[in-house]
């Protein structure tokens, strides 16, 4: 099975599942896997062990007033 992780992933799906199943305090789990407590809390809150998309959710665009007016009129 090919695992596709983003470049800076500090955990694998197997480690994430172990984090979610663990009942030990976050600091103990963090020390065991060499990660921060914040990472432990993050993976405990999630339903899945897969990476989420890293695509920007909003476009970084600036429109001129004329372009904005055209876009607004097209939406109507």
C-alpha positions as CSV (number, residue, x, y, z in Angstrom):
1,X,0.0,0.0,0.0
2,X,1.4,3.4,-1.0
3,X,1.1,6.1,1.6
4,X,0.9,9.6,0.4
5,X,2.1,12.1,3.1
6,X,2.8,15.8,2.7
7,X,6.4,16.8,2.9
8,X,6.5,17.9,6.5
9,X,4.3,15.1,8.1
10,X,5.7,14.1,11.4
11,X,3.4,11.1,11.8
12,X,2.1,8.2,9.7
13,X,-1.5,6.9,9.6
14,X,-0.4,4.0,11.8
15,X,1.0,6.4,14.5
16,X,-2.1,8.7,14.2
17,X,-4.3,5.7,14.8
18,X,-2.2,4.8,17.9
19,X,-2.5,8.4,19.1
20,X,-6.3,8.3,18.7
21,X,-6.6,4.9,20.5
22,X,-4.3,5.9,23.4
23,X,-5.8,6.9,26.8
24,X,-2.5,8.1,28.2
25,X,-1.9,11.8,28.8
26,X,-0.9,13.9,25.8
27,X,2.6,14.6,27.1
28,X,3.4,10.9,27.4
29,X,2.2,10.2,23.9
30,X,4.1,13.2,22.6
31,X,7.4,12.1,24.1
32,X,6.9,8.5,22.8
33,X,6.5,9.7,19.2
34,X,8.8,12.8,19.3
35,X,6.0,15.2,18.5
36,X,4.3,18.1,20.3
37,X,1.4,17.8,22.6
38,X,-0.5,20.1,20.2
39,X,-0.1,17.4,17.5
40,X,-1.5,14.8,19.8
41,X,-4.5,16.9,20.6
42,X,-5.1,17.6,16.9
43,X,-5.1,13.9,15.9
44,X,-7.3,13.0,18.9
45,X,-10.0,15.5,17.7
46,X,-10.0,14.2,14.1
47,X,-12.3,11.4,12.9
48,X,-9.8,10.1,10.3
49,X,-6.1,9.5,10.2
50,X,-5.6,10.7,6.6
51,X,-4.0,14.0,5.7
52,X,-6.4,16.8,4.7
53,X,-6.0,18.9,1.6
54,X,-3.5,21.6,1.7
55,X,-5.0,23.6,-1.2
56,X,-5.8,27.2,-0.3
57,X,-9.5,27.6,0.5
58,X,-9.7,31.1,-0.7
59,X,-8.3,32.6,-3.8
60,X,-5.6,35.2,-3.4
61,X,-6.9,37.6,-6.0
62,X,-7.3,41.3,-6.2
63,X,-9.9,42.6,-8.7
64,X,-10.1,46.1,-10.0
65,X,-13.4,47.9,-9.4
66,X,-14.4,47.2,-13.1
67,X,-13.6,43.5,-12.8
68,X,-15.5,43.3,-9.5
69,X,-18.5,44.9,-11.1
70,X,-18.4,42.4,-14.0
71,X,-18.1,39.4,-11.6
72,X,-21.0,40.6,-9.5
73,X,-23.2,41.2,-12.6
74,X,-22.3,37.7,-13.9
75,X,-23.3,36.1,-10.5
76,X,-26.7,37.7,-10.7
